[in-house]
Amino acid sequence: MRRVCLTLPTHRACAGTIAAVGEEAAYGAGRFGVEVHLLVLDSSPEPVLAEHRRAVAALPPSPGVTVHHLDEDEQRDFLRAVIGRSGGDRPDRLLELMLPSRVSYGACTNRAFLIAQALGCTSVHRRDSDSRYQRFDGEPVFPLHEELTYLGQRADDVRASATRSKLPPGTGSRRVTMAGGSFVGEMSVDVAEIRERDPATYRELIGLSIPEGYPEIWRGHLIDESFRGAGDTAFDGDRTTLAPVSPMRVDMCNIALDHEVYRRVPLPPATDTIGSDYFLIHLLHDARMPGVQHNRHIVNFHTPERRTDDGFLAYQVRFVKFLLSKAYLNAVYARTAAAGNALLDAEGHIRAREVARFVRDSTGLDRASGAHRLDVIDDAYRRVGDRYKTVADVLVERRSRLLDEARDDMADFALLMDRWEALARASADVGPRGARAVNR
């Protein structure tokens, strides 16, 4: 029986989301006859963790669904077993990259990838704690429906069932390696206030994320689309596009990846950096791998924690680190885009060593680029004023550290990529005993 992993990483209260994702797991098992492993990776503090344990215990038993709720101690035990079995040096450093003490969007998903390998799953389907499902005709709109319909299938075999196909010539024999939708509701990045207060400054800031050399008309279009998702588009029936999927069209709260991808290449383990978990979407698009873009968009909302002074500062620093990281990531993406089909080996799989080389080479970029970006950000935040000026003051204090971390994060990513396939094999060897299950 096909086995899949539906995962919810979290570090904050989300009992309602746990219940909703549990309902999606039951839907997938019942509708498609698959075995769904619902994996909650919990980095929440007590008493939130205890609240989540109660929410997991309250999930109604459902045939074909197994629930795993792992706190950080349990995740650490699993990772130590996997790292030990994989061999190699610097095990403590690998553990730190896989389970850092700071927030890492890539690392939490990397843990899901390895646990899915241990559980024998053929795909990982990710949701986020600050999102919920749309409803249509009184029923929740589950992305899992489209993900299970298309993922892992030969593109030519499902071409007719998609609403439209934009497959590049010669790619129809490749497997559908990704399925994703976007979001409706609040912007995925908390910059709406900057846009409202000072549209010109907003465009200057977001422009830092766009690769250099784009014509101005395209830069403006990309800036307008950034972090907006599907806007306020309500679901009114399924529409799918079979094609290499643009990272601008999907969100990591609404994504599914085939195991042939994530067992070869991980996500960047960068800490306190939003957007660091989009790397594989870029890579698959540039390699011209078939994907499915669907319109079962998830509803995004901002948690109250972001509105506190501490939450606001933490989030803005993560946004700044994203803008700094883009200098390095855009250099990598330029090379993956130029490589195109050459990113794949004779069997149609990503050449992980080649990608690791691109990532490692990016660490040699001139530090002056990052320094210029920080200057632009500092000026922009001071123009916006109020508590954004406080953020600018913090950035001045952390300037050298932020510049170092942007470069070092890429070096860490290359290191993890070098060891990743060994970790994935070791996870499969460790097996499900490494991911303690709560059978429902």
Contacts in CASP RR format, 6 or more apart in sequence:
PFRMAT RR
TARGET T0000
AUTHOR 0000-0000-0000
METHOD contacts of the structure
MODEL  1
MRRVCLTLPTHRACAGTIAAVGEEAAYGAGRFGVEVHLLVLDSSPEPVLA
EHRRAVAALPPSPGVTVHHLDEDEQRDFLRAVIGRSGGDRPDRLLELMLP
SRVSYGACTNRAFLIAQALGCTSVHRRDSDSRYQRFDGEPVFPLHEELTY
LGQRADDVRASATRSKLPPGTGSRRVTMAGGSFVGEMSVDVAEIRERDPA
TYRELIGLSIPEGYPEIWRGHLIDESFRGAGDTAFDGDRTTLAPVSPMRV
DMCNIALDHEVYRRVPLPPATDTIGSDYFLIHLLHDARMPGVQHNRHIVN
FHTPERRTDDGFLAYQVRFVKFLLSKAYLNAVYARTAAAGNALLDAEGHI
RAREVARFVRDSTGLDRASGAHRLDVIDDAYRRVGDRYKTVADVLVERRS
RLLDEARDDMADFALLMDRWEALARASADVGPRGARAVNR
1 33 0 8 1.000
1 34 0 8 1.000
1 35 0 8 1.000
2 32 0 8 1.000
2 33 0 8 1.000
2 34 0 8 1.000
2 35 0 8 1.000
2 122 0 8 1.000
3 34 0 8 1.000
3 35 0 8 1.000
3 37 0 8 1.000
3 119 0 8 1.000
3 120 0 8 1.000
3 121 0 8 1.000
3 122 0 8 1.000
4 34 0 8 1.000
4 35 0 8 1.000
4 36 0 8 1.000
4 37 0 8 1.000
4 121 0 8 1.000
4 122 0 8 1.000
4 123 0 8 1.000
4 124 0 8 1.000
4 125 0 8 1.000
4 148 0 8 1.000
5 36 0 8 1.000
5 37 0 8 1.000
5 39 0 8 1.000
5 112 0 8 1.000
5 115 0 8 1.000
5 116 0 8 1.000
5 119 0 8 1.000
5 121 0 8 1.000
5 123 0 8 1.000
5 124 0 8 1.000
5 125 0 8 1.000
6 21 0 8 1.000
6 22 0 8 1.000
6 24 0 8 1.000
6 25 0 8 1.000
6 36 0 8 1.000
6 37 0 8 1.000
6 38 0 8 1.000
6 39 0 8 1.000
6 125 0 8 1.000
6 127 0 8 1.000
6 144 0 8 1.000
7 38 0 8 1.000
7 39 0 8 1.000
7 40 0 8 1.000
7 41 0 8 1.000
7 109 0 8 1.000
7 112 0 8 1.000
7 116 0 8 1.000
7 124 0 8 1.000
7 125 0 8 1.000
7 126 0 8 1.000
7 127 0 8 1.000
8 14 0 8 1.000
8 17 0 8 1.000
8 18 0 8 1.000
8 21 0 8 1.000
8 38 0 8 1.000
8 39 0 8 1.000
8 40 0 8 1.000
8 41 0 8 1.000
8 126 0 8 1.000
8 127 0 8 1.000
8 128 0 8 1.000
8 129 0 8 1.000
9 41 0 8 1.000
9 43 0 8 1.000
9 108 0 8 1.000
9 109 0 8 1.000
9 111 0 8 1.000
9 112 0 8 1.000
9 126 0 8 1.000
9 128 0 8 1.000
9 129 0 8 1.000
10 17 0 8 1.000
10 40 0 8 1.000
10 41 0 8 1.000
10 42 0 8 1.000
10 43 0 8 1.000
10 44 0 8 1.000
10 52 0 8 1.000
10 128 0 8 1.000
10 129 0 8 1.000
11 42 0 8 1.000
11 43 0 8 1.000
11 44 0 8 1.000
11 103 0 8 1.000
11 129 0 8 1.000
12 44 0 8 1.000
12 48 0 8 1.000
12 129 0 8 1.000
12 303 0 8 1.000
12 305 0 8 1.000
13 44 0 8 1.000
13 48 0 8 1.000
13 51 0 8 1.000
13 52 0 8 1.000
14 52 0 8 1.000
14 129 0 8 1.000
14 130 0 8 1.000
15 51 0 8 1.000
15 52 0 8 1.000
15 54 0 8 1.000
15 55 0 8 1.000
16 55 0 8 1.000
17 127 0 8 1.000
17 128 0 8 1.000
17 129 0 8 1.000
17 131 0 8 1.000
17 132 0 8 1.000
18 40 0 8 1.000
18 52 0 8 1.000
18 55 0 8 1.000
18 56 0 8 1.000
18 59 0 8 1.000
19 55 0 8 1.000
19 58 0 8 1.000
19 59 0 8 1.000
20 132 0 8 1.000
20 133 0 8 1.000
20 140 0 8 1.000
21 38 0 8 1.000
21 127 0 8 1.000
22 38 0 8 1.000
22 59 0 8 1.000
22 62 0 8 1.000
22 65 0 8 1.000
22 67 0 8 1.000
23 140 0 8 1.000
24 127 0 8 1.000
24 133 0 8 1.000
24 140 0 8 1.000
24 142 0 8 1.000
24 143 0 8 1.000
24 144 0 8 1.000
25 36 0 8 1.000
25 38 0 8 1.000
25 62 0 8 1.000
25 65 0 8 1.000
25 67 0 8 1.000
25 144 0 8 1.000
26 36 0 8 1.000
26 60 0 8 1.000
26 62 0 8 1.000
26 65 0 8 1.000
27 140 0 8 1.000
27 142 0 8 1.000
27 144 0 8 1.000
27 145 0 8 1.000
28 34 0 8 1.000
28 36 0 8 1.000
28 142 0 8 1.000
28 144 0 8 1.000
28 145 0 8 1.000
28 148 0 8 1.000
29 35 0 8 1.000
29 36 0 8 1.000
29 62 0 8 1.000
29 63 0 8 1.000
29 64 0 8 1.000
29 65 0 8 1.000
30 62 0 8 1.000
30 63 0 8 1.000
30 64 0 8 1.000
31 145 0 8 1.000
31 148 0 8 1.000
32 148 0 8 1.000
32 149 0 8 1.000
33 64 0 8 1.000
34 64 0 8 1.000
34 148 0 8 1.000
35 64 0 8 1.000
35 66 0 8 1.000
36 64 0 8 1.000
36 65 0 8 1.000
36 66 0 8 1.000
37 65 0 8 1.000
37 66 0 8 1.000
37 67 0 8 1.000
37 68 0 8 1.000
37 116 0 8 1.000
37 119 0 8 1.000
37 121 0 8 1.000
37 437 0 8 1.000
38 59 0 8 1.000
38 65 0 8 1.000
38 66 0 8 1.000
38 67 0 8 1.000
38 68 0 8 1.000
39 68 0 8 1.000
39 70 0 8 1.000
39 112 0 8 1.000
39 115 0 8 1.000
39 116 0 8 1.000
39 119 0 8 1.000
39 435 0 8 1.000
40 52 0 8 1.000
40 56 0 8 1.000
40 67 0 8 1.000
40 68 0 8 1.000
40 69 0 8 1.000
40 70 0 8 1.000
41 70 0 8 1.000
41 75 0 8 1.000
41 108 0 8 1.000
41 111 0 8 1.000
41 112 0 8 1.000
41 115 0 8 1.000
42 49 0 8 1.000
42 52 0 8 1.000
42 69 0 8 1.000
42 70 0 8 1.000
42 71 0 8 1.000
42 72 0 8 1.000
43 71 0 8 1.000
43 72 0 8 1.000
43 108 0 8 1.000
44 52 0 8 1.000
49 71 0 8 1.000
52 69 0 8 1.000
53 69 0 8 1.000
56 67 0 8 1.000
56 69 0 8 1.000
56 438 0 8 1.000
57 438 0 8 1.000
59 67 0 8 1.000
59 440 0 8 1.000
60 440 0 8 1.000
61 440 0 8 1.000
62 440 0 8 1.000
65 440 0 8 1.000
66 437 0 8 1.000
66 438 0 8 1.000
66 439 0 8 1.000
66 440 0 8 1.000
67 437 0 8 1.000
67 438 0 8 1.000
67 439 0 8 1.000
67 440 0 8 1.000
68 115 0 8 1.000
68 119 0 8 1.000
68 435 0 8 1.000
68 436 0 8 1.000
68 437 0 8 1.000
68 438 0 8 1.000
69 438 0 8 1.000
70 78 0 8 1.000
70 115 0 8 1.000
70 435 0 8 1.000
70 436 0 8 1.000
72 99 0 8 1.000
74 436 0 8 1.000
75 99 0 8 1.000
75 111 0 8 1.000
76 95 0 8 1.000
76 99 0 8 1.000
77 434 0 8 1.000
78 114 0 8 1.000
78 115 0 8 1.000
78 118 0 8 1.000
78 430 0 8 1.000
78 434 0 8 1.000
78 435 0 8 1.000
79 95 0 8 1.000
79 98 0 8 1.000
79 99 0 8 1.000
79 111 0 8 1.000
79 114 0 8 1.000
80 91 0 8 1.000
80 95 0 8 1.000
81 430 0 8 1.000
81 434 0 8 1.000
82 114 0 8 1.000
82 118 0 8 1.000
82 423 0 8 1.000
82 426 0 8 1.000
82 427 0 8 1.000
82 430 0 8 1.000
83 91 0 8 1.000
83 94 0 8 1.000
83 95 0 8 1.000
83 98 0 8 1.000
83 423 0 8 1.000
83 426 0 8 1.000
84 91 0 8 1.000
84 426 0 8 1.000
85 426 0 8 1.000
85 429 0 8 1.000
85 430 0 8 1.000
86 419 0 8 1.000
86 422 0 8 1.000
86 423 0 8 1.000
86 425 0 8 1.000
86 426 0 8 1.000
87 422 0 8 1.000
87 426 0 8 1.000
88 419 0 8 1.000
88 422 0 8 1.000
93 415 0 8 1.000
94 416 0 8 1.000
94 419 0 8 1.000
94 423 0 8 1.000
97 107 0 8 1.000
97 269 0 8 1.000
97 412 0 8 1.000
97 415 0 8 1.000
97 416 0 8 1.000
98 107 0 8 1.000
98 110 0 8 1.000
98 111 0 8 1.000
98 114 0 8 1.000
98 269 0 8 1.000
98 416 0 8 1.000
99 107 0 8 1.000
99 111 0 8 1.000
100 107 0 8 1.000
100 269 0 8 1.000
100 271 0 8 1.000
102 271 0 8 1.000
102 272 0 8 1.000
103 271 0 8 1.000
103 272 0 8 1.000
103 318 0 8 1.000
104 269 0 8 1.000
104 270 0 8 1.000
104 271 0 8 1.000
104 272 0 8 1.000
104 273 0 8 1.000
104 276 0 8 1.000
105 252 0 8 1.000
105 267 0 8 1.000
105 273 0 8 1.000
105 274 0 8 1.000
105 275 0 8 1.000
105 276 0 8 1.000
105 277 0 8 1.000
106 266 0 8 1.000
106 267 0 8 1.000
106 268 0 8 1.000
106 269 0 8 1.000
106 270 0 8 1.000
106 276 0 8 1.000
106 277 0 8 1.000
107 267 0 8 1.000
107 269 0 8 1.000
107 271 0 8 1.000
109 124 0 8 1.000
109 126 0 8 1.000
109 252 0 8 1.000
109 267 0 8 1.000
109 277 0 8 1.000
110 266 0 8 1.000
110 267 0 8 1.000
110 269 0 8 1.000
110 416 0 8 1.000
112 124 0 8 1.000
112 126 0 8 1.000
113 124 0 8 1.000
113 262 0 8 1.000
113 263 0 8 1.000
113 266 0 8 1.000
113 424 0 8 1.000
114 423 0 8 1.000
114 424 0 8 1.000
114 427 0 8 1.000
115 427 0 8 1.000
115 434 0 8 1.000
115 435 0 8 1.000
116 123 0 8 1.000
116 124 0 8 1.000
116 259 0 8 1.000
116 262 0 8 1.000
117 259 0 8 1.000
117 263 0 8 1.000
117 424 0 8 1.000
117 427 0 8 1.000
117 428 0 8 1.000
118 427 0 8 1.000
118 428 0 8 1.000
118 430 0 8 1.000
118 431 0 8 1.000
118 432 0 8 1.000
118 434 0 8 1.000
118 435 0 8 1.000
119 431 0 8 1.000
119 432 0 8 1.000
119 435 0 8 1.000
120 428 0 8 1.000
120 431 0 8 1.000
120 432 0 8 1.000
121 259 0 8 1.000
122 152 0 8 1.000
122 258 0 8 1.000
122 259 0 8 1.000
123 147 0 8 1.000
123 151 0 8 1.000
123 152 0 8 1.000
123 256 0 8 1.000
123 257 0 8 1.000
123 258 0 8 1.000
123 259 0 8 1.000
124 256 0 8 1.000
124 257 0 8 1.000
124 259 0 8 1.000
124 262 0 8 1.000
125 143 0 8 1.000
125 144 0 8 1.000
125 147 0 8 1.000
125 255 0 8 1.000
125 256 0 8 1.000
126 252 0 8 1.000
126 253 0 8 1.000
126 255 0 8 1.000
126 256 0 8 1.000
127 253 0 8 1.000
127 254 0 8 1.000
127 298 0 8 1.000
128 252 0 8 1.000
128 253 0 8 1.000
128 298 0 8 1.000
129 303 0 8 1.000
130 253 0 8 1.000
130 300 0 8 1.000
130 301 0 8 1.000
130 302 0 8 1.000
130 303 0 8 1.000
131 183 0 8 1.000
131 253 0 8 1.000
131 254 0 8 1.000
131 298 0 8 1.000
131 299 0 8 1.000
131 300 0 8 1.000
131 301 0 8 1.000
132 298 0 8 1.000
132 299 0 8 1.000
132 301 0 8 1.000
133 140 0 8 1.000
133 141 0 8 1.000
133 142 0 8 1.000
133 298 0 8 1.000
133 299 0 8 1.000
134 140 0 8 1.000
134 141 0 8 1.000
134 184 0 8 1.000
134 234 0 8 1.000
134 235 0 8 1.000
134 296 0 8 1.000
134 297 0 8 1.000
134 298 0 8 1.000
134 299 0 8 1.000
135 141 0 8 1.000
136 235 0 8 1.000
136 236 0 8 1.000
136 237 0 8 1.000
141 235 0 8 1.000
141 296 0 8 1.000
142 296 0 8 1.000
143 179 0 8 1.000
143 180 0 8 1.000
143 181 0 8 1.000
143 254 0 8 1.000
143 256 0 8 1.000
143 294 0 8 1.000
143 296 0 8 1.000
143 298 0 8 1.000
144 256 0 8 1.000
145 238 0 8 1.000
145 296 0 8 1.000
146 179 0 8 1.000
146 180 0 8 1.000
146 238 0 8 1.000
146 240 0 8 1.000
146 292 0 8 1.000
146 294 0 8 1.000
146 296 0 8 1.000
147 179 0 8 1.000
147 180 0 8 1.000
147 256 0 8 1.000
149 158 0 8 1.000
149 161 0 8 1.000
150 158 0 8 1.000
150 162 0 8 1.000
150 176 0 8 1.000
150 179 0 8 1.000
150 240 0 8 1.000
150 242 0 8 1.000
150 291 0 8 1.000
150 292 0 8 1.000
151 176 0 8 1.000
151 177 0 8 1.000
151 178 0 8 1.000
151 179 0 8 1.000
151 256 0 8 1.000
151 258 0 8 1.000
151 292 0 8 1.000
152 175 0 8 1.000
152 176 0 8 1.000
152 177 0 8 1.000
152 258 0 8 1.000
153 175 0 8 1.000
153 176 0 8 1.000
154 172 0 8 1.000
154 173 0 8 1.000
154 174 0 8 1.000
154 175 0 8 1.000
154 176 0 8 1.000
155 167 0 8 1.000
155 171 0 8 1.000
155 172 0 8 1.000
155 173 0 8 1.000
155 174 0 8 1.000
155 175 0 8 1.000
155 176 0 8 1.000
155 242 0 8 1.000
155 290 0 8 1.000
155 291 0 8 1.000
156 172 0 8 1.000
156 173 0 8 1.000
158 176 0 8 1.000
158 242 0 8 1.000
159 165 0 8 1.000
159 167 0 8 1.000
159 172 0 8 1.000
159 242 0 8 1.000
161 240 0 8 1.000
162 240 0 8 1.000
162 241 0 8 1.000
162 242 0 8 1.000
162 292 0 8 1.000
163 238 0 8 1.000
163 239 0 8 1.000
163 240 0 8 1.000
163 241 0 8 1.000
164 240 0 8 1.000
164 241 0 8 1.000
164 242 0 8 1.000
165 241 0 8 1.000
165 242 0 8 1.000
165 243 0 8 1.000
166 241 0 8 1.000
166 242 0 8 1.000
166 243 0 8 1.000
167 242 0 8 1.000
167 243 0 8 1.000
167 290 0 8 1.000
168 244 0 8 1.000
168 288 0 8 1.000
171 244 0 8 1.000
171 288 0 8 1.000
171 289 0 8 1.000
171 290 0 8 1.000
172 290 0 8 1.000
174 289 0 8 1.000
174 290 0 8 1.000
174 348 0 8 1.000
175 258 0 8 1.000
175 260 0 8 1.000
175 289 0 8 1.000
175 290 0 8 1.000
176 242 0 8 1.000
176 258 0 8 1.000
176 290 0 8 1.000
176 291 0 8 1.000
176 292 0 8 1.000
177 257 0 8 1.000
177 258 0 8 1.000
177 260 0 8 1.000
177 261 0 8 1.000
177 284 0 8 1.000
177 289 0 8 1.000
177 290 0 8 1.000
177 291 0 8 1.000
178 245 0 8 1.000
178 250 0 8 1.000
178 255 0 8 1.000
178 256 0 8 1.000
178 257 0 8 1.000
178 258 0 8 1.000
178 261 0 8 1.000
178 280 0 8 1.000
178 281 0 8 1.000
178 284 0 8 1.000
178 289 0 8 1.000
178 291 0 8 1.000
178 292 0 8 1.000
179 255 0 8 1.000
179 256 0 8 1.000
179 291 0 8 1.000
179 292 0 8 1.000
179 294 0 8 1.000
180 245 0 8 1.000
180 250 0 8 1.000
180 254 0 8 1.000
180 255 0 8 1.000
180 256 0 8 1.000
180 291 0 8 1.000
180 292 0 8 1.000
180 293 0 8 1.000
180 294 0 8 1.000
181 230 0 8 1.000
181 249 0 8 1.000
181 250 0 8 1.000
181 251 0 8 1.000
181 254 0 8 1.000
181 255 0 8 1.000
181 293 0 8 1.000
181 294 0 8 1.000
181 295 0 8 1.000
181 296 0 8 1.000
181 297 0 8 1.000
181 298 0 8 1.000
182 229 0 8 1.000
182 230 0 8 1.000
182 249 0 8 1.000
182 250 0 8 1.000
182 251 0 8 1.000
182 254 0 8 1.000
182 297 0 8 1.000
182 298 0 8 1.000
183 229 0 8 1.000
183 230 0 8 1.000
183 251 0 8 1.000
183 253 0 8 1.000
183 254 0 8 1.000
183 297 0 8 1.000
183 298 0 8 1.000
183 299 0 8 1.000
183 300 0 8 1.000
184 229 0 8 1.000
184 230 0 8 1.000
184 231 0 8 1.000
184 232 0 8 1.000
184 233 0 8 1.000
184 234 0 8 1.000
184 297 0 8 1.000
184 298 0 8 1.000
184 299 0 8 1.000
184 300 0 8 1.000
185 231 0 8 1.000
185 232 0 8 1.000
185 299 0 8 1.000
185 300 0 8 1.000
185 301 0 8 1.000
186 192 0 8 1.000
186 300 0 8 1.000
186 301 0 8 1.000
186 302 0 8 1.000
187 227 0 8 1.000
187 228 0 8 1.000
187 229 0 8 1.000
187 300 0 8 1.000
188 227 0 8 1.000
188 229 0 8 1.000
188 251 0 8 1.000
188 253 0 8 1.000
188 300 0 8 1.000
189 226 0 8 1.000
189 227 0 8 1.000
189 274 0 8 1.000
189 319 0 8 1.000
189 322 0 8 1.000
190 302 0 8 1.000
190 306 0 8 1.000
190 312 0 8 1.000
190 315 0 8 1.000
190 316 0 8 1.000
190 319 0 8 1.000
191 202 0 8 1.000
191 205 0 8 1.000
191 206 0 8 1.000
191 227 0 8 1.000
191 319 0 8 1.000
194 201 0 8 1.000
194 202 0 8 1.000
194 205 0 8 1.000
194 380 0 8 1.000
194 384 0 8 1.000
194 388 0 8 1.000
195 202 0 8 1.000
197 384 0 8 1.000
198 383 0 8 1.000
198 384 0 8 1.000
201 380 0 8 1.000
201 383 0 8 1.000
201 384 0 8 1.000
203 220 0 8 1.000
203 223 0 8 1.000
204 376 0 8 1.000
204 380 0 8 1.000
205 323 0 8 1.000
205 376 0 8 1.000
205 377 0 8 1.000
205 380 0 8 1.000
206 223 0 8 1.000
206 226 0 8 1.000
206 227 0 8 1.000
207 219 0 8 1.000
207 222 0 8 1.000
207 223 0 8 1.000
208 323 0 8 1.000
208 326 0 8 1.000
208 373 0 8 1.000
208 376 0 8 1.000
208 377 0 8 1.000
209 226 0 8 1.000
209 322 0 8 1.000
209 323 0 8 1.000
209 326 0 8 1.000
210 219 0 8 1.000
210 222 0 8 1.000
210 223 0 8 1.000
211 330 0 8 1.000
211 333 0 8 1.000
211 334 0 8 1.000
212 330 0 8 1.000
214 222 0 8 1.000
222 248 0 8 1.000
225 248 0 8 1.000
226 248 0 8 1.000
229 251 0 8 1.000
229 297 0 8 1.000
230 295 0 8 1.000
230 297 0 8 1.000
233 295 0 8 1.000
233 297 0 8 1.000
235 295 0 8 1.000
235 296 0 8 1.000
235 297 0 8 1.000
237 295 0 8 1.000
238 294 0 8 1.000
238 295 0 8 1.000
238 296 0 8 1.000
239 294 0 8 1.000
239 295 0 8 1.000
240 292 0 8 1.000
240 293 0 8 1.000
240 294 0 8 1.000
240 295 0 8 1.000
241 292 0 8 1.000
241 293 0 8 1.000
241 294 0 8 1.000
242 290 0 8 1.000
242 291 0 8 1.000
242 292 0 8 1.000
243 290 0 8 1.000
243 291 0 8 1.000
243 293 0 8 1.000
244 284 0 8 1.000
244 285 0 8 1.000
244 286 0 8 1.000
244 287 0 8 1.000
244 288 0 8 1.000
244 289 0 8 1.000
244 290 0 8 1.000
244 291 0 8 1.000
245 281 0 8 1.000
245 284 0 8 1.000
245 285 0 8 1.000
245 291 0 8 1.000
245 292 0 8 1.000
245 293 0 8 1.000
246 285 0 8 1.000
246 293 0 8 1.000
247 278 0 8 1.000
247 281 0 8 1.000
247 282 0 8 1.000
247 285 0 8 1.000
249 293 0 8 1.000
250 281 0 8 1.000
250 293 0 8 1.000
251 298 0 8 1.000
251 300 0 8 1.000
252 275 0 8 1.000
252 277 0 8 1.000
252 278 0 8 1.000
252 281 0 8 1.000
253 298 0 8 1.000
253 300 0 8 1.000
254 296 0 8 1.000
254 297 0 8 1.000
254 298 0 8 1.000
255 281 0 8 1.000
257 280 0 8 1.000
260 349 0 8 1.000
261 280 0 8 1.000
261 284 0 8 1.000
261 289 0 8 1.000
261 350 0 8 1.000
262 280 0 8 1.000
262 424 0 8 1.000
263 421 0 8 1.000
263 424 0 8 1.000
264 349 0 8 1.000
264 350 0 8 1.000
264 352 0 8 1.000
264 420 0 8 1.000
264 421 0 8 1.000
264 424 0 8 1.000
265 279 0 8 1.000
265 280 0 8 1.000
265 283 0 8 1.000
265 350 0 8 1.000
265 352 0 8 1.000
265 355 0 8 1.000
265 417 0 8 1.000
265 420 0 8 1.000
266 413 0 8 1.000
266 416 0 8 1.000
266 417 0 8 1.000
266 420 0 8 1.000
267 276 0 8 1.000
267 277 0 8 1.000
267 279 0 8 1.000
267 280 0 8 1.000
268 276 0 8 1.000
268 277 0 8 1.000
268 279 0 8 1.000
268 325 0 8 1.000
268 329 0 8 1.000
268 409 0 8 1.000
268 410 0 8 1.000
268 412 0 8 1.000
268 413 0 8 1.000
269 276 0 8 1.000
269 409 0 8 1.000
269 412 0 8 1.000
269 413 0 8 1.000
269 416 0 8 1.000
270 276 0 8 1.000
270 321 0 8 1.000
270 325 0 8 1.000
270 405 0 8 1.000
270 409 0 8 1.000
270 412 0 8 1.000
270 413 0 8 1.000
271 405 0 8 1.000
271 409 0 8 1.000
272 314 0 8 1.000
272 317 0 8 1.000
272 318 0 8 1.000
272 321 0 8 1.000
273 318 0 8 1.000
273 321 0 8 1.000
273 322 0 8 1.000
273 325 0 8 1.000
273 409 0 8 1.000
274 315 0 8 1.000
274 318 0 8 1.000
274 319 0 8 1.000
274 321 0 8 1.000
274 322 0 8 1.000
275 322 0 8 1.000
276 322 0 8 1.000
276 325 0 8 1.000
276 409 0 8 1.000
279 329 0 8 1.000
282 329 0 8 1.000
282 333 0 8 1.000
282 336 0 8 1.000
283 336 0 8 1.000
283 343 0 8 1.000
283 350 0 8 1.000
283 355 0 8 1.000
284 291 0 8 1.000
286 333 0 8 1.000
286 336 0 8 1.000
286 337 0 8 1.000
286 339 0 8 1.000
286 340 0 8 1.000
286 343 0 8 1.000
287 336 0 8 1.000
287 339 0 8 1.000
287 340 0 8 1.000
287 341 0 8 1.000
287 343 0 8 1.000
287 344 0 8 1.000
287 350 0 8 1.000
288 340 0 8 1.000
288 341 0 8 1.000
289 344 0 8 1.000
305 311 0 8 1.000
306 312 0 8 1.000
306 315 0 8 1.000
309 387 0 8 1.000
312 387 0 8 1.000
312 391 0 8 1.000
313 387 0 8 1.000
313 390 0 8 1.000
313 391 0 8 1.000
313 394 0 8 1.000
316 381 0 8 1.000
316 388 0 8 1.000
316 391 0 8 1.000
317 391 0 8 1.000
317 394 0 8 1.000
317 395 0 8 1.000
317 398 0 8 1.000
320 374 0 8 1.000
320 377 0 8 1.000
320 391 0 8 1.000
320 395 0 8 1.000
320 402 0 8 1.000
321 402 0 8 1.000
321 405 0 8 1.000
321 406 0 8 1.000
323 373 0 8 1.000
323 377 0 8 1.000
324 370 0 8 1.000
324 373 0 8 1.000
324 374 0 8 1.000
324 402 0 8 1.000
324 403 0 8 1.000
324 406 0 8 1.000
325 406 0 8 1.000
325 409 0 8 1.000
325 410 0 8 1.000
327 365 0 8 1.000
327 369 0 8 1.000
327 370 0 8 1.000
327 373 0 8 1.000
327 406 0 8 1.000
328 362 0 8 1.000
328 363 0 8 1.000
328 365 0 8 1.000
328 406 0 8 1.000
328 407 0 8 1.000
328 409 0 8 1.000
328 410 0 8 1.000
329 362 0 8 1.000
331 361 0 8 1.000
331 362 0 8 1.000
331 365 0 8 1.000
332 355 0 8 1.000
332 358 0 8 1.000
332 359 0 8 1.000
332 362 0 8 1.000
335 358 0 8 1.000
335 361 0 8 1.000
336 343 0 8 1.000
336 355 0 8 1.000
336 358 0 8 1.000
339 354 0 8 1.000
342 351 0 8 1.000
342 354 0 8 1.000
343 350 0 8 1.000
343 351 0 8 1.000
343 354 0 8 1.000
343 355 0 8 1.000
344 350 0 8 1.000
344 351 0 8 1.000
345 351 0 8 1.000
352 417 0 8 1.000
352 420 0 8 1.000
352 421 0 8 1.000
355 417 0 8 1.000
356 414 0 8 1.000
356 417 0 8 1.000
356 418 0 8 1.000
359 410 0 8 1.000
359 413 0 8 1.000
359 414 0 8 1.000
359 417 0 8 1.000
360 410 0 8 1.000
360 411 0 8 1.000
360 414 0 8 1.000
362 410 0 8 1.000
363 407 0 8 1.000
363 410 0 8 1.000
363 411 0 8 1.000
363 414 0 8 1.000
364 407 0 8 1.000
365 407 0 8 1.000
367 403 0 8 1.000
367 407 0 8 1.000
370 403 0 8 1.000
370 406 0 8 1.000
371 403 0 8 1.000
374 395 0 8 1.000
374 399 0 8 1.000
374 402 0 8 1.000
374 403 0 8 1.000
377 392 0 8 1.000
377 395 0 8 1.000
378 392 0 8 1.000
378 395 0 8 1.000
378 396 0 8 1.000
381 388 0 8 1.000
381 389 0 8 1.000
381 391 0 8 1.000
381 392 0 8 1.000
381 395 0 8 1.000
382 388 0 8 1.000
382 389 0 8 1.000
382 392 0 8 1.000
395 402 0 8 1.000
END
